[in-house]
Amino acid sequence: MRDGRGLSLYPESRLYEETGFIAYYFHWSHDVIMDMEHRERRKWCEEISKINRKMSDEPNRHNPFDVFK
């Protein structure tokens, strides 16, 4: 998605997906999550996905909560 100046915008649906994912697992507030830099928010999503894979003891199986696949 691009704005009127030709800049790429992060998809709103992805932002909601990441925010919901972090809030669901870590119970952090909306304000805390939205104050994060995009890169930090993605990093936390990756970490949550790693935890889920490790807890399921199935590292190669598709994780339905892995938002980056």
Gaussian input, Z-matrix of N, CA and C with variables (Angstrom, degrees):
# hf/3-21g

backbone

0 1
 N
 C     1     B1
 C     2     B2     1     A1
 N     3     B3     2     A2     1     D1
 C     4     B4     3     A3     2     D2
 C     5     B5     4     A4     3     D3
 N     6     B6     5     A5     4     D4
 C     7     B7     6     A6     5     D5
 C     8     B8     7     A7     6     D6
 N     9     B9     8     A8     7     D7
 C    10    B10     9     A9     8     D8
 C    11    B11    10    A10     9     D9
 N    12    B12    11    A11    10    D10
 C    13    B13    12    A12    11    D11
 C    14    B14    13    A13    12    D12
 N    15    B15    14    A14    13    D13
 C    16    B16    15    A15    14    D14
 C    17    B17    16    A16    15    D15
 N    18    B18    17    A17    16    D16
 C    19    B19    18    A18    17    D17
 C    20    B20    19    A19    18    D18
 N    21    B21    20    A20    19    D19
 C    22    B22    21    A21    20    D20
 C    23    B23    22    A22    21    D21
 N    24    B24    23    A23    22    D22
 C    25    B25    24    A24    23    D23
 C    26    B26    25    A25    24    D24
 N    27    B27    26    A26    25    D25
 C    28    B28    27    A27    26    D26
 C    29    B29    28    A28    27    D27
 N    30    B30    29    A29    28    D28
 C    31    B31    30    A30    29    D29
 C    32    B32    31    A31    30    D30
 N    33    B33    32    A32    31    D31
 C    34    B34    33    A33    32    D32
 C    35    B35    34    A34    33    D33
 N    36    B36    35    A35    34    D34
 C    37    B37    36    A36    35    D35
 C    38    B38    37    A37    36    D36
 N    39    B39    38    A38    37    D37
 C    40    B40    39    A39    38    D38
 C    41    B41    40    A40    39    D39
 N    42    B42    41    A41    40    D40
 C    43    B43    42    A42    41    D41
 C    44    B44    43    A43    42    D42
 N    45    B45    44    A44    43    D43
 C    46    B46    45    A45    44    D44
 C    47    B47    46    A46    45    D45
 N    48    B48    47    A47    46    D46
 C    49    B49    48    A48    47    D47
 C    50    B50    49    A49    48    D48
 N    51    B51    50    A50    49    D49
 C    52    B52    51    A51    50    D50
 C    53    B53    52    A52    51    D51
 N    54    B54    53    A53    52    D52
 C    55    B55    54    A54    53    D53
 C    56    B56    55    A55    54    D54
 N    57    B57    56    A56    55    D55
 C    58    B58    57    A57    56    D56
 C    59    B59    58    A58    57    D57
 N    60    B60    59    A59    58    D58
 C    61    B61    60    A60    59    D59
 C    62    B62    61    A61    60    D60
 N    63    B63    62    A62    61    D61
 C    64    B64    63    A63    62    D62
 C    65    B65    64    A64    63    D63
 N    66    B66    65    A65    64    D64
 C    67    B67    66    A66    65    D65
 C    68    B68    67    A67    66    D66
 N    69    B69    68    A68    67    D67
 C    70    B70    69    A69    68    D68
 C    71    B71    70    A70    69    D69
 N    72    B72    71    A71    70    D70
 C    73    B73    72    A72    71    D71
 C    74    B74    73    A73    72    D72
 N    75    B75    74    A74    73    D73
 C    76    B76    75    A75    74    D74
 C    77    B77    76    A76    75    D75
 N    78    B78    77    A77    76    D76
 C    79    B79    78    A78    77    D77
 C    80    B80    79    A79    78    D78
 N    81    B81    80    A80    79    D79
 C    82    B82    81    A81    80    D80
 C    83    B83    82    A82    81    D81
 N    84    B84    83    A83    82    D82
 C    85    B85    84    A84    83    D83
 C    86    B86    85    A85    84    D84
 N    87    B87    86    A86    85    D85
 C    88    B88    87    A87    86    D86
 C    89    B89    88    A88    87    D87
 N    90    B90    89    A89    88    D88
 C    91    B91    90    A90    89    D89
 C    92    B92    91    A91    90    D90
 N    93    B93    92    A92    91    D91
 C    94    B94    93    A93    92    D92
 C    95    B95    94    A94    93    D93
 N    96    B96    95    A95    94    D94
 C    97    B97    96    A96    95    D95
 C    98    B98    97    A97    96    D96
 N    99    B99    98    A98    97    D97
 C   100   B100    99    A99    98    D98
 C   101   B101   100   A100    99    D99
 N   102   B102   101   A101   100   D100
 C   103   B103   102   A102   101   D101
 C   104   B104   103   A103   102   D102
 N   105   B105   104   A104   103   D103
 C   106   B106   105   A105   104   D104
 C   107   B107   106   A106   105   D105
 N   108   B108   107   A107   106   D106
 C   109   B109   108   A108   107   D107
 C   110   B110   109   A109   108   D108
 N   111   B111   110   A110   109   D109
 C   112   B112   111   A111   110   D110
 C   113   B113   112   A112   111   D111
 N   114   B114   113   A113   112   D112
 C   115   B115   114   A114   113   D113
 C   116   B116   115   A115   114   D114
 N   117   B117   116   A116   115   D115
 C   118   B118   117   A117   116   D116
 C   119   B119   118   A118   117   D117
 N   120   B120   119   A119   118   D118
 C   121   B121   120   A120   119   D119
 C   122   B122   121   A121   120   D120
 N   123   B123   122   A122   121   D121
 C   124   B124   123   A123   122   D122
 C   125   B125   124   A124   123   D123
 N   126   B126   125   A125   124   D124
 C   127   B127   126   A126   125   D125
 C   128   B128   127   A127   126   D126
 N   129   B129   128   A128   127   D127
 C   130   B130   129   A129   128   D128
 C   131   B131   130   A130   129   D129
 N   132   B132   131   A131   130   D130
 C   133   B133   132   A132   131   D131
 C   134   B134   133   A133   132   D132
 N   135   B135   134   A134   133   D133
 C   136   B136   135   A135   134   D134
 C   137   B137   136   A136   135   D135
 N   138   B138   137   A137   136   D136
 C   139   B139   138   A138   137   D137
 C   140   B140   139   A139   138   D138
 N   141   B141   140   A140   139   D139
 C   142   B142   141   A141   140   D140
 C   143   B143   142   A142   141   D141
 N   144   B144   143   A143   142   D142
 C   145   B145   144   A144   143   D143
 C   146   B146   145   A145   144   D144
 N   147   B147   146   A146   145   D145
 C   148   B148   147   A147   146   D146
 C   149   B149   148   A148   147   D147
 N   150   B150   149   A149   148   D148
 C   151   B151   150   A150   149   D149
 C   152   B152   151   A151   150   D150
 N   153   B153   152   A152   151   D151
 C   154   B154   153   A153   152   D152
 C   155   B155   154   A154   153   D153
 N   156   B156   155   A155   154   D154
 C   157   B157   156   A156   155   D155
 C   158   B158   157   A157   156   D156
 N   159   B159   158   A158   157   D157
 C   160   B160   159   A159   158   D158
 C   161   B161   160   A160   159   D159
 N   162   B162   161   A161   160   D160
 C   163   B163   162   A162   161   D161
 C   164   B164   163   A163   162   D162
 N   165   B165   164   A164   163   D163
 C   166   B166   165   A165   164   D164
 C   167   B167   166   A166   165   D165
 N   168   B168   167   A167   166   D166
 C   169   B169   168   A168   167   D167
 C   170   B170   169   A169   168   D168
 N   171   B171   170   A170   169   D169
 C   172   B172   171   A171   170   D170
 C   173   B173   172   A172   171   D171
 N   174   B174   173   A173   172   D172
 C   175   B175   174   A174   173   D173
 C   176   B176   175   A175   174   D174
 N   177   B177   176   A176   175   D175
 C   178   B178   177   A177   176   D176
 C   179   B179   178   A178   177   D177
 N   180   B180   179   A179   178   D178
 C   181   B181   180   A180   179   D179
 C   182   B182   181   A181   180   D180
 N   183   B183   182   A182   181   D181
 C   184   B184   183   A183   182   D182
 C   185   B185   184   A184   183   D183
 N   186   B186   185   A185   184   D184
 C   187   B187   186   A186   185   D185
 C   188   B188   187   A187   186   D186
 N   189   B189   188   A188   187   D187
 C   190   B190   189   A189   188   D188
 C   191   B191   190   A190   189   D189
 N   192   B192   191   A191   190   D190
 C   193   B193   192   A192   191   D191
 C   194   B194   193   A193   192   D192
 N   195   B195   194   A194   193   D193
 C   196   B196   195   A195   194   D194
 C   197   B197   196   A196   195   D195
 N   198   B198   197   A197   196   D196
 C   199   B199   198   A198   197   D197
 C   200   B200   199   A199   198   D198
 N   201   B201   200   A200   199   D199
 C   202   B202   201   A201   200   D200
 C   203   B203   202   A202   201   D201
 N   204   B204   203   A203   202   D202
 C   205   B205   204   A204   203   D203
 C   206   B206   205   A205   204   D204

   B1=1.4409
   B2=1.5247
   B3=1.3487
   B4=1.4601
   B5=1.5184
   B6=1.3337
   B7=1.4547
   B8=1.5207
   B9=1.3157
   B10=1.4518
   B11=1.5125
   B12=1.3341
   B13=1.4708
   B14=1.5201
   B15=1.3278
   B16=1.4590
   B17=1.5092
   B18=1.3400
   B19=1.4597
   B20=1.5271
   B21=1.3101
   B22=1.4583
   B23=1.5132
   B24=1.3174
   B25=1.4537
   B26=1.5220
   B27=1.3041
   B28=1.4563
   B29=1.5271
   B30=1.3272
   B31=1.4670
   B32=1.5299
   B33=1.3030
   B34=1.4586
   B35=1.5255
   B36=1.3216
   B37=1.4675
   B38=1.5305
   B39=1.3195
   B40=1.4649
   B41=1.5292
   B42=1.3079
   B43=1.4588
   B44=1.5298
   B45=1.3384
   B46=1.4650
   B47=1.5284
   B48=1.3095
   B49=1.4636
   B50=1.5261
   B51=1.2984
   B52=1.4654
   B53=1.5225
   B54=1.3268
   B55=1.4647
   B56=1.5250
   B57=1.3239
   B58=1.4644
   B59=1.5144
   B60=1.3137
   B61=1.4631
   B62=1.5264
   B63=1.3075
   B64=1.4733
   B65=1.5298
   B66=1.2965
   B67=1.4673
   B68=1.5225
   B69=1.3183
   B70=1.4613
   B71=1.5321
   B72=1.3169
   B73=1.4642
   B74=1.5204
   B75=1.3047
   B76=1.4677
   B77=1.5339
   B78=1.3185
   B79=1.4745
   B80=1.5253
   B81=1.3141
   B82=1.4634
   B83=1.5280
   B84=1.2978
   B85=1.4666
   B86=1.5275
   B87=1.3165
   B88=1.4584
   B89=1.5330
   B90=1.3367
   B91=1.4617
   B92=1.5318
   B93=1.3237
   B94=1.4739
   B95=1.5254
   B96=1.3129
   B97=1.4722
   B98=1.5281
   B99=1.3284
   B100=1.4605
   B101=1.5312
   B102=1.3194
   B103=1.4678
   B104=1.5310
   B105=1.3268
   B106=1.4630
   B107=1.5240
   B108=1.3046
   B109=1.4613
   B110=1.5242
   B111=1.3077
   B112=1.4588
   B113=1.5262
   B114=1.3131
   B115=1.4663
   B116=1.5366
   B117=1.3224
   B118=1.4641
   B119=1.5307
   B120=1.3387
   B121=1.4656
   B122=1.5190
   B123=1.3110
   B124=1.4747
   B125=1.5126
   B126=1.3446
   B127=1.4624
   B128=1.5274
   B129=1.3302
   B130=1.4640
   B131=1.5162
   B132=1.3124
   B133=1.4686
   B134=1.5276
   B135=1.3134
   B136=1.4657
   B137=1.5200
   B138=1.3379
   B139=1.4656
   B140=1.5288
   B141=1.3044
   B142=1.4696
   B143=1.5265
   B144=1.3102
   B145=1.4648
   B146=1.5226
   B147=1.3341
   B148=1.4680
   B149=1.5270
   B150=1.3213
   B151=1.4686
   B152=1.5261
   B153=1.3233
   B154=1.4693
   B155=1.5219
   B156=1.3352
   B157=1.4653
   B158=1.5216
   B159=1.3267
   B160=1.4587
   B161=1.5270
   B162=1.3283
   B163=1.4610
   B164=1.5230
   B165=1.3116
   B166=1.4606
   B167=1.5233
   B168=1.3519
   B169=1.4638
   B170=1.5218
   B171=1.3105
   B172=1.4556
   B173=1.5287
   B174=1.3262
   B175=1.4628
   B176=1.5202
   B177=1.3121
   B178=1.4662
   B179=1.5209
   B180=1.2971
   B181=1.4571
   B182=1.5323
   B183=1.3042
   B184=1.4611
   B185=1.5217
   B186=1.2954
   B187=1.4540
   B188=1.5288
   B189=1.3262
   B190=1.4712
   B191=1.5294
   B192=1.3197
   B193=1.4532
   B194=1.5219
   B195=1.2847
   B196=1.4523
   B197=1.5236
   B198=1.3128
   B199=1.4595
   B200=1.5282
   B201=1.3066
   B202=1.4624
   B203=1.5093
   B204=1.2914
   B205=1.4665
   B206=1.5010
   A1=107.97
   A2=116.78
   A3=121.36
   A4=109.45
   A5=114.66
   A6=118.15
   A7=108.40
   A8=118.76
   A9=122.91
   A10=114.47
   A11=117.56
   A12=121.65
   A13=112.50
   A14=116.50
   A15=120.23
   A16=114.03
   A17=116.90
   A18=120.20
   A19=109.60
   A20=115.73
   A21=120.20
   A22=109.95
   A23=115.83
   A24=121.70
   A25=108.52
   A26=115.07
   A27=120.12
   A28=107.55
   A29=118.23
   A30=120.09
   A31=111.75
   A32=114.98
   A33=120.69
   A34=111.43
   A35=116.35
   A36=119.58
   A37=110.89
   A38=117.03
   A39=121.01
   A40=110.08
   A41=116.52
   A42=120.51
   A43=110.40
   A44=116.97
   A45=120.41
   A46=110.61
   A47=116.53
   A48=121.12
   A49=110.62
   A50=117.21
   A51=121.08
   A52=111.68
   A53=115.76
   A54=119.98
   A55=110.88
   A56=116.25
   A57=120.07
   A58=112.22
   A59=116.29
   A60=122.01
   A61=110.52
   A62=117.01
   A63=121.51
   A64=110.23
   A65=117.57
   A66=120.65
   A67=110.73
   A68=116.87
   A69=121.13
   A70=111.29
   A71=116.11
   A72=119.43
   A73=113.71
   A74=118.06
   A75=119.67
   A76=112.76
   A77=116.81
   A78=121.22
   A79=112.19
   A80=116.05
   A81=120.07
   A82=107.82
   A83=115.52
   A84=119.70
   A85=111.72
   A86=114.50
   A87=121.36
   A88=110.46
   A89=116.48
   A90=120.26
   A91=111.85
   A92=116.62
   A93=120.20
   A94=109.78
   A95=116.24
   A96=120.04
   A97=110.72
   A98=116.92
   A99=119.68
   A100=112.58
   A101=117.36
   A102=120.19
   A103=112.44
   A104=117.04
   A105=120.71
   A106=110.52
   A107=114.82
   A108=120.38
   A109=107.77
   A110=116.49
   A111=121.08
   A112=111.09
   A113=117.45
   A114=121.80
   A115=111.14
   A116=116.66
   A117=120.09
   A118=110.76
   A119=116.20
   A120=120.19
   A121=110.94
   A122=117.28
   A123=120.77
   A124=111.28
   A125=116.19
   A126=119.95
   A127=110.69
   A128=117.11
   A129=119.22
   A130=111.18
   A131=118.29
   A132=120.97
   A133=110.34
   A134=116.47
   A135=119.82
   A136=110.85
   A137=116.24
   A138=119.90
   A139=111.16
   A140=117.70
   A141=120.92
   A142=109.77
   A143=116.99
   A144=120.35
   A145=110.83
   A146=117.35
   A147=120.56
   A148=110.51
   A149=116.01
   A150=120.38
   A151=109.89
   A152=116.96
   A153=120.60
   A154=111.38
   A155=116.19
   A156=119.26
   A157=110.81
   A158=115.97
   A159=120.66
   A160=110.55
   A161=116.84
   A162=120.31
   A163=112.12
   A164=116.84
   A165=119.23
   A166=110.78
   A167=116.09
   A168=122.45
   A169=111.81
   A170=115.14
   A171=121.24
   A172=108.37
   A173=117.27
   A174=119.89
   A175=115.50
   A176=119.45
   A177=120.55
   A178=113.44
   A179=116.61
   A180=119.93
   A181=109.44
   A182=115.71
   A183=120.99
   A184=109.89
   A185=116.47
   A186=122.21
   A187=107.52
   A188=118.32
   A189=119.80
   A190=113.53
   A191=117.68
   A192=120.92
   A193=112.37
   A194=117.17
   A195=120.69
   A196=108.04
   A197=116.09
   A198=120.93
   A199=113.60
   A200=118.52
   A201=120.52
   A202=113.69
   A203=118.80
   A204=121.41
   A205=109.95
   D1=138.73
   D2=-179.51
   D3=-123.97
   D4=147.90
   D5=175.55
   D6=-86.94
   D7=-176.53
   D8=-177.62
   D9=-65.44
   D10=-14.75
   D11=-179.61
   D12=-98.38
   D13=4.55
   D14=179.57
   D15=85.69
   D16=8.54
   D17=178.87
   D18=-84.86
   D19=142.96
   D20=176.12
   D21=-74.91
   D22=134.27
   D23=176.33
   D24=-109.56
   D25=145.59
   D26=177.54
   D27=-73.32
   D28=132.34
   D29=-177.01
   D30=-59.78
   D31=131.89
   D32=-178.55
   D33=-59.70
   D34=-38.56
   D35=-179.41
   D36=-62.76
   D37=-36.52
   D38=179.05
   D39=-68.76
   D40=-39.04
   D41=178.15
   D42=-61.28
   D43=-45.07
   D44=177.30
   D45=-63.14
   D46=-40.52
   D47=-179.30
   D48=-62.16
   D49=-47.64
   D50=179.52
   D51=-64.65
   D52=-43.80
   D53=-179.39
   D54=-62.55
   D55=-45.65
   D56=178.80
   D57=-64.19
   D58=-38.22
   D59=-179.45
   D60=-62.21
   D61=-49.10
   D62=-179.50
   D63=-67.52
   D64=-44.70
   D65=-178.74
   D66=-62.13
   D67=-39.67
   D68=-178.71
   D69=-63.74
   D70=-43.65
   D71=-175.06
   D72=-86.53
   D73=-38.96
   D74=-174.57
   D75=-105.01
   D76=-8.85
   D77=178.12
   D78=60.12
   D79=30.17
   D80=175.71
   D81=-81.40
   D82=150.85
   D83=-177.56
   D84=-71.44
   D85=159.12
   D86=177.74
   D87=-56.37
   D88=-44.67
   D89=-178.24
   D90=-62.34
   D91=-41.98
   D92=179.56
   D93=-62.20
   D94=-45.82
   D95=-177.58
   D96=-67.11
   D97=-41.19
   D98=-177.93
   D99=-72.78
   D100=-19.65
   D101=176.47
   D102=-77.96
   D103=-11.28
   D104=-179.77
   D105=-74.00
   D106=149.98
   D107=169.85
   D108=-66.97
   D109=152.01
   D110=179.92
   D111=-52.18
   D112=-45.85
   D113=-177.84
   D114=-61.59
   D115=-41.23
   D116=-179.78
   D117=-65.93
   D118=-41.82
   D119=178.99
   D120=-61.73
   D121=-42.88
   D122=177.43
   D123=-64.24
   D124=-38.62
   D125=179.60
   D126=-62.76
   D127=-41.93
   D128=177.76
   D129=-64.52
   D130=-37.87
   D131=176.21
   D132=-61.36
   D133=-41.71
   D134=177.97
   D135=-63.03
   D136=-42.17
   D137=-179.73
   D138=-64.46
   D139=-41.66
   D140=177.56
   D141=-62.01
   D142=-41.86
   D143=178.71
   D144=-62.86
   D145=-39.62
   D146=177.40
   D147=-62.34
   D148=-44.09
   D149=178.53
   D150=-59.78
   D151=-44.66
   D152=-179.86
   D153=-62.18
   D154=-42.58
   D155=179.62
   D156=-64.50
   D157=-41.90
   D158=-179.34
   D159=-65.90
   D160=-42.97
   D161=-179.38
   D162=-67.41
   D163=-31.50
   D164=179.41
   D165=-80.80
   D166=-10.66
   D167=179.21
   D168=56.52
   D169=28.48
   D170=178.37
   D171=-133.87
   D172=71.72
   D173=-173.03
   D174=-60.67
   D175=-23.96
   D176=-177.38
   D177=-97.11
   D178=-7.19
   D179=-179.04
   D180=-81.83
   D181=145.87
   D182=179.34
   D183=-60.82
   D184=130.12
   D185=177.53
   D186=-100.00
   D187=117.67
   D188=-177.57
   D189=-64.76
   D190=-14.74
   D191=-179.89
   D192=-97.10
   D193=0.33
   D194=179.65
   D195=-79.35
   D196=103.07
   D197=-172.68
   D198=-77.09
   D199=-6.72
   D200=-175.91
   D201=-106.31
   D202=12.17
   D203=178.47
   D204=-96.40

